[in-house]
Amino acid sequence: MEKAETPKKFWNRDFILYVISFDMAEIATAFLRFAIPVYILTQTGNATLLGTVMTLSWFPFVLFTSVGGVLADRMNKRRIITIFNFLIALLIGIYTIFSGIFDHFSLTVSLLFLMTSLQSLQSPAFETIVYQLIPMEQLMKANQVTWVLMIASGVLAPMLAGLMLAHLGLTSLMIASSLLFLLAAGLNSQLKISFKKTKQEQGIFRTSWADFKSSLRYIGREDEVLKRSTIGLFLYALLLFPILTLLPAVLIHQRLLMGEASVGFAQGFIMIGGVLGVLLISKIGKQVTIQKSATLLTVSSILMLLTLVLFGLTEHRGLAYGILLVGSLLVNTTLVIYSLNYFTYLGHRTDEQMVGKIMAFAITVMMLGGTLSQFALGRFFEIFSENLALAGVILPFVVLLFSFTIRIKTK
């Protein structure tokens, strides 16, 4: 067992190392999330195939995250994140070496699936190790730091990746990603955290299934606040978040007849809502607590409904574009506030022996909602192709109805 003193201050050595390695891994992941879809689209010219491949690539998160929760609760988290970052770096390196020998498309799809599988196994440990690095009363602040870095990487890394892809090629981008994961693994290996080994009496998959059931039982019976807010998290992932990521691009491209530059600017602008959410929760966190989950869902749904109605009624392209961007940004702001509240509450309420499996359950719920929506929304938008704004209105309306059923009673 490795021993480490309970951290006395927020910006301690281990948390700084974690933050730097987190940002490196996020930038590398953002590079790949940009490069792989662009490569598949340019090689095949088939947008439907791209959508199918990208949707299926999320299935490892649904299938293996609970296994990652078993690892996070029963193994040394430092070793888990170090080993898996190293394996991802090695995987990208192998891809780079063999990409000129084997079929490039098949190799790229294989890389995507293997990488998401490794990240799904790593994610519970990566998300929960922070609880051992900072004083628990500052958990919200730690979550704010990591979310800002994640959002910044999501906005800036694709821009840098685009320049590298255009001027230096795919190989240089892959080498950069591999080196970033390798550096992250090196920093992770220097973390000093406590670890108490627990006995595992059955196989890892049977244990993960048992943990999944115990997590469901804990959330369903032991903590009413967590149960209702988890339902809200699923609704966000299933219906609201896909609207933010898919619908604006479709509306801008097909309804407003604007080009890729306008779509790219819109995606970056909407991401800024995440930064606003982080800044707002530090100011109004006491007023917008986890007990107000249903209220946040209601606000998000109403904002999205108003945005799409106004968009549908506006004939001026520039004004419609602005309405869509501002409305989506505000919805993303509420989404980030909701998520920060949820994961901070989860960290405070769950003991150290349970936190890995509960975090794995929450991530699985999010990924399941997102995966199901990816499958359904393409067909849904196809049915309503003549009136995409109307299609978008239906989804937040459903969330609005559900938001009234998951209200948390406060004493």
C-alpha positions in Angstrom: 0.0 0.0 0.0 1.3 3.4 -1.0 0.9 6.1 1.7 0.2 9.7 1.1 -0.8 12.5 3.5 -4.2 14.0 3.2 -3.7 17.1 1.1 -3.8 20.3 3.1 -4.0 22.8 0.3 -5.7 22.9 -3.1 -2.8 23.6 -5.4 -0.6 20.8 -4.0 2.1 18.9 -6.0 0.0 15.9 -6.9 -3.0 17.9 -8.0 -0.8 20.1 -10.3 0.7 17.0 -11.8 -2.8 15.6 -12.3 -4.1 18.8 -14.0 -1.1 18.9 -16.4 -1.5 15.3 -17.3 -5.3 15.6 -17.7 -4.8 18.5 -20.1 -2.2 16.6 -22.2 -4.6 13.6 -22.5 -7.5 15.9 -23.4 -5.5 17.7 -26.1 -4.3 14.3 -27.5 -7.9 13.0 -27.5 -9.2 16.1 -29.1 -6.6 15.8 -31.9 -7.8 12.3 -32.6 -11.5 13.1 -32.4 -10.9 15.7 -35.1 -8.5 13.8 -37.3 -10.2 10.4 -37.4 -13.6 11.6 -38.6 -12.0 13.9 -41.2 -9.9 11.0 -42.4 -12.8 8.6 -42.7 -14.9 11.2 -44.5 -12.2 12.1 -47.0 -11.3 8.5 -47.7 -14.9 7.2 -48.1 -16.9 10.3 -48.9 -19.8 8.5 -47.1 -21.3 10.6 -44.3 -23.7 7.8 -43.3 -20.7 5.4 -42.8 -18.9 8.0 -40.8 -22.0 8.5 -38.5 -22.3 4.7 -38.1 -18.7 4.2 -37.2 -18.6 7.2 -34.8 -21.8 6.0 -33.1 -20.6 2.4 -32.7 -17.3 3.7 -31.3 -19.1 4.9 -28.2 -20.3 1.4 -27.4 -17.1 0.4 -25.5 -18.0 3.1 -22.9 -21.4 1.5 -22.4 -19.9 -2.0 -22.2 -16.6 -1.6 -20.4 -17.0 1.5 -18.1 -18.5 -0.7 -15.3 -15.4 -3.0 -15.6 -13.3 0.2 -15.2 -15.3 0.9 -12.0 -14.2 -2.5 -10.7 -10.6 -1.6 -11.4 -10.9 1.8 -9.9 -12.2 0.4 -6.6 -9.9 -2.6 -6.3 -6.6 -1.5 -7.9 -4.2 1.4 -7.5 -5.7 4.3 -9.4 -2.3 5.8 -10.1 -1.2 2.6 -11.8 -4.4 2.3 -13.8 -4.2 5.8 -15.4 -0.5 5.4 -16.0 -0.7 2.0 -17.7 -3.7 2.9 -19.8 -2.2 6.3 -21.0 0.9 4.3 -21.9 -1.1 1.7 -23.8 -3.0 4.4 -25.7 0.3 6.0 -26.7 1.7 2.6 -27.8 -1.5 1.9 -29.8 -1.2 5.2 -31.7 2.5 4.5 -32.3 1.7 1.0 -33.7 -1.0 2.6 -35.9 1.5 5.2 -37.2 4.1 2.5 -38.1 1.7 0.1 -39.8 -0.6 2.6 -41.5 1.4 2.5 -44.7 1.4 -1.3 -44.8 -2.1 -2.4 -44.1 -5.5 -1.1 -45.3 -5.6 2.4 -43.9 -9.4 2.6 -43.4 -9.6 -0.7 -41.5 -6.6 0.2 -39.4 -8.1 3.6 -38.5 -11.5 2.1 -37.5 -9.6 -0.5 -35.4 -7.6 2.3 -33.7 -10.8 4.1 -32.9 -12.5 1.1 -31.2 -9.4 0.0 -29.3 -8.7 3.5 -28.0 -12.3 4.1 -26.8 -12.2 0.7 -25.1 -9.0 1.6 -23.2 -10.4 5.0 -22.3 -13.6 3.4 -21.0 -11.6 1.1 -18.7 -9.5 4.1 -17.5 -12.2 6.7 -17.1 -13.6 5.8 -13.6 -10.1 5.8 -12.1 -9.2 9.1 -13.9 -12.4 10.8 -12.7 -12.2 9.6 -9.1 -8.5 9.9 -8.4 -8.9 13.6 -7.9 -10.9 12.9 -4.7 -7.6 11.8 -3.1 -5.6 14.7 -4.3 -7.4 17.7 -2.9 -9.3 18.6 0.4 -12.9 17.3 -0.1 -14.4 20.7 0.8 -12.8 22.0 -2.4 -14.1 19.3 -4.7 -16.3 21.7 -6.6 -13.3 24.0 -7.3 -11.3 21.0 -8.6 -14.2 20.0 -10.9 -14.3 23.5 -12.2 -10.6 23.4 -13.1 -10.9 20.2 -15.0 -14.0 21.3 -16.8 -12.4 24.5 -18.0 -9.4 22.6 -19.3 -11.7 20.1 -21.0 -13.7 22.8 -22.7 -10.6 24.8 -23.7 -9.1 21.6 -25.2 -12.3 21.0 -27.0 -12.3 24.4 -28.6 -8.6 25.1 -29.3 -7.2 21.6 -30.0 -9.3 21.0 -33.1 -8.1 24.4 -34.5 -4.5 23.4 -34.0 -5.2 19.8 -35.3 -6.7 21.3 -38.5 -3.5 23.4 -39.1 -1.3 20.4 -38.5 -3.4 18.1 -40.7 -3.3 20.6 -43.5 0.4 21.5 -43.4 2.1 18.5 -41.8 -0.2 15.6 -42.5 -1.9 12.8 -40.5 1.3 11.1 -39.4 2.6 14.2 -37.6 -0.7 14.6 -35.8 -0.6 10.9 -34.7 3.0 11.3 -33.4 2.0 14.4 -31.4 -1.0 12.6 -29.9 1.2 9.6 -29.0 3.8 11.8 -27.3 1.2 13.7 -25.3 -0.3 10.4 -24.0 3.2 9.2 -23.2 4.1 12.4 -21.3 0.8 12.2 -19.4 1.6 8.6 -18.4 5.0 9.8 -17.1 3.4 12.5 -15.0 0.7 10.1 -13.7 3.5 7.7 -12.5 4.8 10.4 -10.1 1.5 10.8 -8.2 1.5 9.9 -4.6 -1.8 8.5 -3.3 -2.9 6.1 -0.7 -4.2 2.7 -1.7 -5.9 -0.1 0.3 -6.1 -3.4 -1.6 -9.5 -5.1 -1.4 -10.1 -8.8 -1.9 -11.8 -9.9 -5.2 -13.6 -13.2 -4.8 -14.9 -13.7 -8.3 -14.0 -12.9 -11.9 -13.8 -9.3 -13.1 -16.8 -9.4 -15.4 -19.0 -11.1 -12.7 -17.7 -8.5 -10.3 -18.5 -5.6 -12.7 -22.1 -7.0 -13.1 -22.5 -7.3 -9.3 -21.1 -3.7 -8.9 -23.5 -2.4 -11.6 -26.4 -4.0 -9.7 -25.2 -2.7 -6.4 -24.8 0.8 -7.9 -28.3 0.7 -9.3 -29.6 -0.4 -5.9 -27.7 2.3 -4.1 -28.8 5.1 -6.4 -32.4 3.7 -6.6 -33.0 3.1 -2.9 -30.4 4.7 -0.7 -30.2 8.3 -2.1 -33.3 9.9 -3.5 -31.4 13.0 -4.6 -28.9 10.9 -6.6 -31.6 8.8 -8.1 -33.7 11.7 -9.5 -30.6 13.7 -10.6 -29.3 10.6 -12.4 -32.6 10.3 -14.3 -32.1 14.0 -15.3 -28.5 13.2 -16.4 -29.8 10.5 -18.7 -32.4 12.9 -20.2 -29.7 15.5 -20.8 -27.5 12.9 -22.5 -30.4 11.4 -24.5 -32.3 14.4 -25.7 -30.7 17.8 -24.9 -27.0 17.3 -25.4 -27.4 15.8 -28.9 -29.5 18.8 -29.9 -26.5 21.0 -29.0 -24.0 18.8 -30.9 -26.0 17.7 -33.9 -29.0 20.0 -34.6 -27.2 23.3 -34.9 -24.8 21.9 -37.6 -27.8 20.4 -39.5 -29.8 23.6 -39.3 -26.9 25.9 -40.3 -25.9 23.7 -43.2 -29.4 22.7 -44.6 -31.7 25.4 -43.5 -29.5 28.5 -43.5 -27.3 27.1 -46.4 -24.1 28.3 -44.7 -20.7 26.6 -45.1 -18.4 24.6 -42.8 -16.7 27.7 -41.4 -20.0 28.9 -40.0 -20.7 25.4 -38.5 -17.2 25.4 -37.0 -17.6 28.8 -35.5 -21.0 27.8 -34.1 -19.5 24.7 -32.4 -16.8 26.8 -30.8 -19.2 29.5 -29.7 -21.6 27.0 -28.1 -18.7 25.4 -26.2 -18.1 28.8 -24.5 -21.3 28.2 -22.6 -19.4 25.6 -20.6 -16.9 28.2 -19.4 -19.9 30.5 -18.5 -21.3 27.6 -16.5 -18.1 27.1 -14.6 -17.9 30.8 -13.8 -21.6 31.1 -12.8 -21.5 28.2 -10.4 -18.7 29.8 -8.4 -21.0 32.8 -8.0 -24.4 31.3 -7.6 -23.5 27.7 -6.4 -25.4 28.1 -3.1 -28.6 29.0 -5.0 -28.3 26.4 -7.8 -27.7 23.1 -5.8 -28.2 19.5 -6.8 -31.7 19.7 -5.2 -32.6 22.1 -8.1 -31.8 19.6 -10.8 -35.4 19.5 -12.1 -35.4 23.3 -12.2 -32.3 23.3 -14.4 -33.9 20.7 -16.7 -37.0 22.9 -16.9 -34.9 26.0 -17.7 -32.8 24.2 -20.3 -35.9 22.8 -22.0 -37.6 26.2 -22.1 -34.5 27.9 -23.5 -34.2 25.3 -26.2 -37.9 25.5 -27.1 -37.7 29.3 -27.3 -34.5 29.2 -29.4 -36.0 26.8 -31.9 -39.4 28.5 -32.2 -37.7 31.9 -32.7 -35.3 30.3 -35.2 -38.2 28.8 -37.1 -40.1 32.2 -37.3 -37.1 34.2 -38.3 -36.5 34.6 -42.1 -33.3 36.7 -41.9 -30.4 34.3 -42.1 -27.9 36.3 -39.9 -30.5 36.9 -37.2 -31.6 33.2 -37.2 -27.9 32.2 -37.0 -27.4 34.5 -34.0 -30.5 33.2 -32.2 -29.5 29.6 -32.6 -26.0 30.3 -31.3 -27.0 32.4 -28.2 -29.8 30.0 -27.3 -27.6 26.9 -27.6 -24.8 28.6 -25.6 -27.2 29.3 -22.7 -28.5 25.7 -22.8 -24.9 24.4 -22.7 -24.3 26.7 -19.7 -27.1 25.0 -17.7 -25.8 21.6 -18.8 -22.4 22.3 -17.3 -23.9 23.6 -14.1 -26.0 20.5 -13.8 -23.0 18.2 -14.5 -20.7 20.0 -12.0 -23.4 19.8 -9.3 -24.0 16.1 -10.0 -20.4 14.9 -9.9 -19.5 17.0 -6.9 -22.5 15.7 -5.0 -21.6 12.1 -6.0 -18.0 12.6 -4.7 -19.2 14.0 -1.4 -21.9 11.4 -0.7 -20.1 8.3 -1.8 -17.5 6.6 0.4 -14.1 5.7 -1.0 -14.9 2.0 -1.5 -18.0 2.8 -3.6 -17.0 5.9 -5.5 -15.4 4.0 -8.5 -18.5 1.8 -9.2 -20.9 4.7 -8.7 -18.8 6.9 -11.0 -18.7 4.1 -13.6 -22.5 3.8 -13.4 -23.0 7.5 -14.0 -20.6 7.5 -17.0 -22.4 4.5 -18.4 -25.8 6.3 -18.0 -24.4 9.3 -19.9 -22.8 7.2 -22.7 -25.9 5.0 -23.0 -28.1 8.1 -23.5 -25.7 9.6 -26.0 -25.3 6.4 -28.0 -29.1 5.7 -28.2 -29.7 9.3 -29.3 -27.0 9.1 -32.0 -28.8 6.0 -33.5 -32.2 7.6 -33.3 -31.6 11.2 -34.2 -30.4 10.6 -37.8 -33.6 8.8 -38.6 -35.7 11.3 -36.6 -34.2 14.3 -38.5 -34.7 12.4 -41.8 -38.5 12.0 -41.1 -38.8 15.7 -40.3 -36.4 16.8 -43.0 -38.9 19.4 -44.3 -39.1 21.1 -40.9 -36.0 20.4 -38.8 -36.8 23.2 -36.3 -40.0 21.4 -35.5 -38.1 18.1 -35.0 -35.9 19.9 -32.5 -38.8 21.4 -30.6 -40.2 17.9 -29.8 -37.1 16.7 -27.9 -36.8 19.5 -25.3 -40.6 19.4 -24.9 -40.3 15.8 -23.8 -37.5 16.7 -21.3 -39.8 19.6 -20.0 -42.5 17.1 -19.2 -40.1 14.7 -17.5 -38.5 17.5 -15.5 -41.8 17.9 -13.5 -41.7 14.3 -12.5 -38.2 14.2 -11.0 -38.5 17.2 -8.7 -36.5 16.7 -5.4 -38.4 17.6 -2.3 -36.5 19.8 0.0 -37.1 20.1 3.7 
